[in-house]
């Protein structure tokens, strides 16, 4: 009887076994992959971002957050051969540093490394940093200077002890010539042509830069200091609780406000009488809570407020003396004039010479005209800012104090 012939080649038992095992392994692999893939953070995997252009990765993580991340991660790691993650890609978001209380922009840093404040202390290029400073000055004094006033500044600097850091702002660009004075080599020199004291202050005396100093002296270059001692001045400021102050001015030299004229026989005064009609309130400028801007001294806390008040584009500072009272409370008690340590305002018109002749006007005339304009502009800005605030708060504003 003929044997029937079947088409095809019969499979060997070993091939059937191999096919079965392959199918079984595939099913197992698919099972583990299926339960672990949804909880994996795709943003932590080294996959090209172009593969997931429109997937909301945060949604995927949140949706499956109820499943144990650690258990699923262990399963996934075993499938990957326990290779672990790249050091550049932490396993979980929880391992990334994020400290909202750090200064803005430094949230990703551990708090222990954040250095949010600085100073003007000069340091060496060798040795241990901890041995750089034999003394840490507690006070800061700045002068805005031109080289023509070198003798005056030399006399003034010598009135300040080693407890003071000295900073010179040079409006004429001449800095190296000052090295003829021994103290100049321990001084910080900052130069920008034809700029004012308040321009420098806004850019180089940020409160976080001057934070180590208890008091900041912001002085002009034309001040006679024969009757002034800086250490004794600081003692009187502390004694009377003055946050903003100035030395008394010689009443016989130059034109000045009644408030800032030196008085005989007293250490400090905080109020005065002005011309009739000038003071709407005896606690307000110019009869109280008022000093001029030529030789102002600020506490650290008061300066932090005043620095924010200084406008970037208004460089002469006119109007600030009437508004600085907003930075201390009560202003009529914490702003005053120190009579026992007094100075002479020499009235050298050096800043006017830095102007430029325009339309037939002398350089000093253009400078003075801008000073007056800035005063008006500052008053308007302060008044308008207060109006906007009170309107937003839906409260009635007190009497306007901008002069």
Secondary structure, 3 states (H helix, E strand, C coil): CCCCCCCCCCCCHHHHHHHHHHHHHHHHHHHHHHHHHCCCCHHHCCCCHHHHCCCCHHHHHHHCCCCCHHHHHHHHHHHCCCCCCCCCCCCCHHHCCCCCCCCCCCCCCCHHHCCCCCCCCCCCCCCCHHHCCCCCCCEEEEEEECHHHHHHHHHHHCCCCCCEEEEEEECCCCCHHHHHCHHHHHCEEEECCCCCHHHHHHHHCCCCCCCCCCEEEEECCCEECCCCCHHHHHHHHHHCCCCEEEEEECCCCCCCCHHHECCCCCCEECECCCCCCCCCCCCCCCCECCCCCCEEEEEHHHHHHHHHHCCCCCCCCCCHHHHHHHHCCCHHHHEEEEEEEEEEECCCCCCHHHCCCECCECHHHHHHHHHHHHHHHHHHHHHHHHHHHHHHHCCCCCCCCCC
